[in-house]
Amino acid sequence: MKNRIKYRNLINQSLIILCCLMLSSCFQWGSRNFDNYPEETALDKTYDYSGKVIIIGAGASGLAAAKILERNNVDYQIIEATDRYGGRLKKNETLADFPIDIGAEWIHNLPPVLNRLKGKEGDEVDEELIPYHLDEAYSWNGKKYKEVSKAERNRMFKFMPEYKFKNSTWYDFVDENFAKEVKHKIIFNAPVTEINYSSDKVQVKTQDGTMYIADKVLVTVSIGVLKSNYIKFEPALNEEKQEAIESIGFLPGFKLVMKFSEKFYPDVINCEVETGEKAYYDIAFKKEAKSHILGLLVTGDSAEEYYQLNSNAEIVAAALQELDEIFDGKASEVYTGEYILENWGQHEFTLGTWTLAFESKESIINTLNIPLDKKVYFAGEIYDVHKQLGVPGAILSGYHSIDKLLLEME
């Protein structure tokens, strides 16, 4: 069995390299999909809508949609299940001498996408960015620690260029360009448990029994929450919609951030796993920081294995043990004892990490976007018909769905 897995992984790696060389002109992923960003979004339009809108979820999609409503003087309310806005965007400012993205971290697109998202003209961005072009990278299969060649690192950056924020975070970007305008409309700690759209008005019920009434509703909760059936729809979702939701991969996972007194690790260590991904990576990469911060990002079956441990402390201990095996005990020697573990896969109102729209059939994404009786609409990264991925996809979906909501008549 192990030999078959190893052989399959070798084949997959070869196919990736082959795709890089042969299909670079047509494969649309992340930054390669930049040209598919629409020329016009809801930011470029004006709306005259007299009804009331409720947005469920104060993540990137919900905040982007709310920005359109705020600018067009539409009556609206945002209902958020937790005590904070941002969804899977979150930052920490205490562990290091730079802000750390505890949630979404990579831009997954070319820098000008930031201007498109906030409605700024031109390609010169305000944010200082770091090209994620690795100086050193290694692979680890549990026994063998092997360097990734410079040629391969260069090839991957050319094929899929990535960027990160240098002195800020995705949370800061969304906070400054979206939340600041609309956060006064958020009701916190109000998990929605029922959406009834059987009459002229839509009734939204929260966990404590409070009922909110609106003409239309935009649902921006994670696909993990929809999969869990936490929210009851009345009438129930049809079979096609339910099957589309169930078909979306939304892997469990977490991000562990550890602090060390010195840097003993390379930019990235990609670990061999059967499903999902697992990587140790230098979070301070090219940030000109004095803090030494190493991240561990895990999704899929590996995350489930870590979940079998009894506590966060045991997960940290397991990570240190693996690092000690690679680096001859150096990790434990210089570990400061400080860490952050953000377990997105087991958060009640997340229940997963991220989706990959480019992997989903267009028919599935179209089905996910079909509103319920032109009263209940949906938005989020997986709903983005332009397949921009990550935060850009989530924001663009918010624009797209609120545009439909405001223009579609009964």
C-alpha positions as CSV (number, residue, x, y, z in Angstrom):
1,M,0.0,0.0,0.0
2,K,2.8,2.4,0.9
3,N,4.6,1.7,-2.3
4,R,1.4,2.4,-4.3
5,I,1.0,5.7,-2.5
6,K,4.6,6.7,-3.1
7,Y,4.4,5.7,-6.8
8,R,1.2,7.7,-7.2
9,N,2.8,10.8,-5.5
10,L,5.7,10.5,-7.9
11,I,3.3,10.4,-10.9
12,N,1.3,13.4,-9.5
13,Q,4.5,15.4,-9.2
14,S,5.6,14.5,-12.7
15,L,2.2,15.5,-14.0
16,I,2.4,18.9,-12.2
17,I,5.8,19.6,-13.8
18,L,4.4,18.5,-17.2
19,C,1.5,20.8,-16.8
20,C,3.8,23.7,-16.0
21,L,5.8,23.1,-19.2
22,M,3.0,22.2,-21.6
23,L,-0.3,23.9,-20.4
24,S,0.9,27.2,-19.0
25,S,-0.9,29.1,-21.7
26,C,-4.4,27.7,-20.8
27,F,-4.4,26.4,-17.2
28,Q,-6.5,28.9,-15.1
29,W,-5.5,29.0,-11.5
30,G,-5.1,31.9,-9.1
31,S,-2.9,34.5,-10.8
32,R,-3.3,32.8,-14.1
33,N,-7.0,33.6,-13.8
34,F,-6.5,37.4,-13.4
35,D,-7.7,38.1,-17.0
36,N,-11.0,36.5,-16.1
37,Y,-11.8,39.3,-13.6
38,P,-14.9,41.0,-14.9
39,E,-14.6,44.5,-16.4
40,E,-17.6,45.6,-14.4
41,T,-18.9,44.7,-10.9
42,A,-21.5,46.0,-8.5
43,L,-18.9,48.7,-7.5
44,D,-19.4,50.3,-10.9
45,K,-23.2,50.4,-10.7
46,T,-25.9,52.3,-8.9
47,Y,-29.1,50.7,-7.5
48,D,-32.5,51.8,-6.5
49,Y,-34.0,49.2,-4.2
50,S,-36.6,50.0,-1.6
51,G,-36.8,46.7,0.2
52,K,-34.8,45.4,3.2
53,V,-31.9,43.0,2.9
54,I,-30.4,40.7,5.5
55,I,-26.9,39.4,5.1
56,I,-26.0,36.3,7.0
57,G,-22.3,36.1,7.8
58,A,-19.8,38.9,8.2
59,G,-16.9,37.4,6.3
60,A,-15.3,38.8,3.1
61,S,-18.4,38.1,0.9
62,G,-20.9,39.5,3.3
63,L,-18.9,42.6,4.0
64,A,-18.4,43.2,0.3
65,A,-22.1,42.8,-0.4
66,A,-22.9,45.1,2.5
67,K,-20.5,47.8,1.0
68,I,-22.7,47.9,-2.1
69,L,-25.9,48.3,0.0
70,E,-24.3,51.0,2.2
71,R,-23.2,53.0,-0.8
72,N,-26.7,52.8,-2.4
73,N,-28.6,53.6,0.8
74,V,-30.4,50.3,0.9
75,D,-31.9,49.2,4.2
76,Y,-29.9,46.2,5.5
77,Q,-28.7,44.3,8.5
78,I,-25.8,41.8,8.9
79,I,-26.3,38.9,11.2
80,E,-23.0,37.2,12.4
81,A,-22.8,34.0,14.4
82,T,-19.6,34.9,16.2
83,D,-18.3,37.8,18.3
84,R,-16.1,39.2,15.4
85,Y,-16.2,40.0,11.7
86,G,-13.9,38.7,9.1
87,G,-14.9,35.0,8.9
88,R,-11.8,33.0,8.0
89,L,-9.7,36.2,8.0
90,K,-8.0,36.8,11.3
91,K,-4.7,38.3,12.5
92,N,-2.5,38.3,15.5
93,E,-0.3,41.3,16.6
94,T,1.2,40.0,19.8
95,L,3.3,37.0,18.9
96,A,5.8,38.7,16.6
97,D,7.1,42.1,15.5
98,F,4.8,41.9,12.5
99,P,1.1,41.1,12.1
100,I,0.4,37.5,11.4
101,D,-2.4,36.2,9.2
102,I,-4.0,33.5,11.3
103,G,-6.5,32.8,8.5
104,A,-6.2,33.4,4.7
105,E,-2.6,34.5,4.0
106,W,-1.7,34.3,0.3
107,I,-3.2,36.6,-2.3
108,H,-3.5,33.8,-5.0
109,N,-3.5,36.5,-7.7
110,L,-1.5,39.3,-9.3
111,P,-1.2,42.4,-7.2
112,P,-3.6,44.6,-9.3
113,V,-6.5,42.4,-8.2
114,L,-6.4,44.4,-4.9
115,N,-7.2,47.6,-6.8
116,R,-10.0,45.8,-8.6
117,L,-11.5,44.5,-5.4
118,K,-11.7,48.0,-3.7
119,G,-12.6,49.9,-6.9
120,K,-9.3,51.7,-7.5
121,E,-8.1,52.4,-11.0
122,G,-4.7,51.4,-12.3
123,D,-2.3,48.7,-11.4
124,E,-0.1,50.4,-8.9
125,V,-1.3,49.1,-5.5
126,D,-1.1,50.8,-2.2
127,E,-0.2,47.7,-0.2
128,E,3.5,46.6,0.0
129,L,3.7,43.0,-1.2
130,I,6.2,40.2,-1.2
131,P,6.6,38.0,-4.2
132,Y,6.4,34.5,-2.8
133,H,9.4,33.3,-4.8
134,L,11.2,30.9,-2.5
135,D,14.9,31.0,-1.9
136,E,15.0,27.5,-0.5
137,A,12.5,24.7,-0.2
138,Y,12.6,21.1,0.9
139,S,10.4,18.0,0.8
140,W,9.9,15.5,3.6
141,N,8.2,12.1,3.4
142,G,8.7,11.1,7.0
143,K,12.1,9.7,6.4
144,K,13.9,11.6,3.7
145,Y,14.6,15.3,3.7
146,K,15.3,16.5,0.2
147,E,16.0,19.9,-1.3
148,V,13.8,21.3,-4.1
149,S,16.0,22.5,-6.9
150,K,16.3,26.2,-7.8
151,A,15.1,25.4,-11.4
152,E,11.9,23.8,-10.0
153,R,11.3,26.7,-7.6
154,N,11.7,29.2,-10.4
155,R,9.5,27.2,-12.7
156,M,6.7,27.0,-10.1
157,F,6.8,30.8,-9.4
158,K,6.7,31.5,-13.1
159,F,3.8,29.1,-13.6
160,M,1.8,30.2,-10.5
161,P,3.2,33.5,-9.1
162,E,2.0,34.1,-5.5
163,Y,2.2,37.2,-3.3
164,K,1.8,38.0,0.4
165,F,1.3,41.2,2.4
166,K,4.6,42.5,3.8
167,N,3.5,44.8,6.7
168,S,-0.2,44.0,6.8
169,T,-2.7,41.1,6.4
170,W,-5.7,40.1,4.4
171,Y,-7.7,41.0,7.6
172,D,-6.4,44.5,7.4
173,F,-7.3,44.8,3.7
174,V,-10.9,43.7,4.3
175,D,-11.2,45.7,7.5
176,E,-10.0,49.0,5.9
177,N,-11.8,48.6,2.5
178,F,-15.0,46.9,3.6
179,A,-15.7,46.5,7.3
180,K,-15.0,50.1,8.2
181,E,-18.0,51.2,6.1
182,V,-20.5,48.6,7.3
183,K,-19.6,47.2,10.8
184,H,-22.1,49.5,12.5
185,K,-24.8,47.3,10.9
186,I,-23.5,43.9,12.3
187,I,-25.4,42.0,15.0
188,F,-22.9,39.7,16.7
189,N,-23.3,36.4,18.5
190,A,-26.5,35.6,16.6
191,P,-26.2,32.2,14.8
192,V,-28.9,31.7,12.3
193,T,-30.8,28.4,12.6
194,E,-33.7,28.9,10.3
195,I,-34.6,30.7,7.1
196,N,-38.3,30.6,6.0
197,Y,-39.0,32.0,2.6
198,S,-42.4,30.5,2.1
199,S,-44.3,33.8,2.3
200,D,-43.9,37.3,0.8
201,K,-41.2,38.2,3.4
202,V,-38.3,36.1,4.5
203,Q,-38.1,35.2,8.2
204,V,-34.7,34.7,9.7
205,K,-34.5,33.0,13.1
206,T,-31.5,33.0,15.3
207,Q,-30.4,30.5,18.0
208,D,-31.9,32.6,20.8
209,G,-35.3,32.7,19.1
210,T,-35.1,36.2,17.7
211,M,-36.9,36.7,14.4
212,Y,-35.7,39.1,11.7
213,I,-37.8,40.0,8.7
214,A,-36.6,41.1,5.3
215,D,-37.6,41.2,1.7
216,K,-34.5,39.4,0.5
217,V,-31.6,37.5,2.2
218,L,-28.0,36.9,1.2
219,V,-26.5,33.8,2.8
220,T,-22.7,33.9,3.1
221,V,-22.0,31.2,5.7
222,S,-19.2,28.7,4.9
223,I,-20.1,25.7,2.7
224,G,-19.1,23.6,5.8
225,V,-22.0,25.1,7.7
226,L,-24.4,24.4,4.8
227,K,-23.1,20.9,4.6
228,S,-23.8,20.4,8.4
229,N,-27.5,21.4,7.9
230,Y,-27.1,23.8,10.8
231,I,-29.5,26.1,9.1
232,K,-33.0,24.8,8.3
233,F,-34.5,26.1,5.1
234,E,-38.3,26.3,4.7
235,P,-39.2,25.1,2.1
236,A,-36.3,22.7,2.2
237,L,-33.5,22.9,-0.4
238,N,-34.3,20.9,-3.5
239,E,-32.3,17.8,-4.3
240,E,-30.2,19.5,-7.0
241,K,-29.1,22.2,-4.7
242,Q,-28.4,19.8,-1.8
243,E,-26.3,17.5,-4.0
244,A,-24.3,20.5,-5.3
245,I,-23.5,21.5,-1.7
246,E,-22.5,18.0,-0.8
247,S,-20.2,17.7,-3.8
248,I,-17.9,20.6,-2.7
249,G,-14.7,19.5,-1.1
250,F,-14.1,21.5,2.1
251,L,-11.3,19.8,3.9
252,P,-10.7,19.9,7.7
253,G,-7.5,21.6,8.8
254,F,-5.7,24.0,11.0
255,K,-2.9,26.6,11.1
256,L,-0.3,26.3,13.8
257,V,2.1,29.2,14.4
258,M,5.2,28.7,16.6
259,K,7.8,31.1,17.8
260,F,11.6,30.2,18.0
261,S,14.6,32.1,19.3
262,E,16.5,31.5,16.1
263,K,15.8,30.4,12.5
264,F,16.9,26.8,11.8
265,Y,14.4,26.0,9.0
266,P,14.1,26.8,5.3
267,D,11.4,28.9,3.6
268,V,9.2,25.8,3.1
269,I,9.1,22.1,3.9
270,N,6.4,20.4,1.9
271,C,5.4,17.1,3.6
272,E,4.1,14.1,1.7
273,V,0.5,13.3,2.5
274,E,-2.2,11.1,1.0
275,T,-4.9,13.8,0.8
276,G,-5.0,17.6,1.3
277,E,-1.7,19.2,2.2
278,K,0.8,19.7,4.9
279,A,3.7,22.2,5.0
280,Y,6.0,23.9,7.4
281,Y,6.8,27.5,6.2
282,D,8.6,30.6,7.4
283,I,5.8,33.1,8.1
284,A,8.4,35.9,8.4
285,F,9.6,35.2,4.9
286,K,11.1,38.5,3.5
287,K,9.2,40.6,6.0
288,E,12.5,42.1,7.4
289,A,11.4,41.0,10.9
290,K,13.4,40.0,13.9
291,S,10.9,37.4,15.1
292,H,11.4,33.8,14.0
293,I,7.9,32.4,13.3
294,L,7.3,29.0,11.7
295,G,3.9,28.0,10.5
296,L,2.4,24.5,10.0
297,L,-0.6,24.4,7.7
298,V,-2.4,21.0,7.5
299,T,-5.6,19.9,5.7
300,G,-7.2,16.6,4.9
301,D,-6.5,13.3,6.4
302,S,-3.4,14.5,8.2
303,A,-5.5,17.1,10.1
304,E,-7.8,14.3,11.2
305,E,-4.8,12.4,12.6
306,Y,-3.8,15.4,14.6
307,Y,-7.4,15.8,15.8
308,Q,-7.0,12.4,17.5
309,L,-4.6,14.0,20.0
310,N,-6.1,15.2,23.3
311,S,-5.2,18.9,23.2
312,N,-3.6,21.8,21.3
313,A,-0.5,21.3,23.4
314,E,-0.2,17.7,22.2
315,I,-0.5,18.9,18.5
316,V,2.3,21.4,19.1
317,A,4.4,18.6,20.8
318,A,3.8,16.4,17.7
319,A,5.0,19.1,15.4
320,L,8.1,19.8,17.5
321,Q,8.9,16.1,17.5
322,E,8.7,15.9,13.7
323,L,10.9,19.0,13.4
324,D,13.4,17.6,15.9
325,E,13.6,14.5,13.7
326,I,14.4,16.6,10.7
327,F,16.8,19.0,12.4
328,D,18.4,16.8,15.0
329,G,16.6,18.2,18.1
330,K,17.1,21.9,17.1
331,A,13.4,22.7,17.2
332,S,12.9,21.9,20.9
333,E,16.2,23.6,21.8
334,V,15.1,27.0,20.4
335,Y,11.3,26.8,20.8
336,T,10.1,29.7,23.0
337,G,6.9,27.9,24.2
338,E,4.7,30.5,22.4
339,Y,2.2,29.4,19.8
340,I,-1.2,30.0,18.2
341,L,-3.3,27.2,16.9
342,E,-6.3,28.2,14.8
343,N,-8.5,25.1,14.2
344,W,-10.7,26.2,11.3
345,G,-11.8,22.6,10.6
346,Q,-13.5,22.2,14.0
347,H,-14.8,25.8,14.4
348,E,-18.6,25.4,14.8
349,F,-19.3,28.2,12.2
350,T,-16.6,27.3,9.8
351,L,-16.1,23.5,9.7
352,G,-13.4,23.5,7.1
353,T,-10.6,25.4,5.5
354,W,-11.1,26.6,1.9
355,T,-12.7,25.6,-1.4
356,L,-11.2,25.4,-4.8
357,A,-13.6,26.8,-7.4
358,F,-11.4,25.9,-10.3
359,E,-11.8,22.2,-9.4
360,S,-15.6,22.4,-9.5
361,K,-17.7,22.0,-12.6
362,E,-19.3,25.1,-14.0
363,S,-22.7,23.5,-13.7
364,I,-22.2,22.9,-10.0
365,I,-21.2,26.5,-9.3
366,N,-24.2,27.7,-11.4
367,T,-26.5,25.5,-9.3
368,L,-25.0,26.8,-6.1
369,N,-25.8,30.3,-7.3
370,I,-29.4,29.7,-8.0
371,P,-31.5,31.8,-5.6
372,L,-34.4,30.3,-3.6
373,D,-37.6,31.8,-5.1
374,K,-35.7,35.0,-5.9
375,K,-35.7,35.7,-2.2
376,V,-32.7,33.9,-0.7
377,Y,-29.3,34.3,-2.4
378,F,-25.9,32.8,-1.8
379,A,-22.3,34.1,-1.9
380,G,-18.8,32.9,-0.9
381,E,-15.5,31.8,-2.4
382,I,-17.0,28.6,-4.0
383,Y,-19.8,30.6,-5.6
384,D,-17.5,32.9,-7.6
385,V,-18.4,32.3,-11.3
386,H,-15.1,34.0,-12.3
387,K,-13.1,31.5,-10.2
388,Q,-10.7,33.9,-8.7
389,L,-10.0,31.8,-5.6
390,G,-9.6,32.7,-1.9
391,V,-10.4,36.1,-0.7
392,P,-10.6,37.7,-4.1
393,G,-13.2,35.1,-5.1
394,A,-15.2,35.6,-2.0
395,I,-15.3,39.4,-2.4
396,L,-16.2,39.1,-6.1
397,S,-18.9,36.6,-5.3
398,G,-20.4,39.1,-2.8
399,Y,-20.5,41.7,-5.5
400,H,-22.0,39.3,-8.1
401,S,-24.7,38.0,-5.8
402,I,-25.8,41.3,-4.4
403,D,-26.1,42.6,-7.9
404,K,-28.5,39.8,-8.8
405,L,-30.4,40.3,-5.5
406,L,-31.0,44.0,-6.2
407,L,-31.9,43.6,-9.8
408,E,-34.0,40.5,-9.9
409,M,-37.7,41.2,-9.6
410,E,-40.3,38.9,-8.2
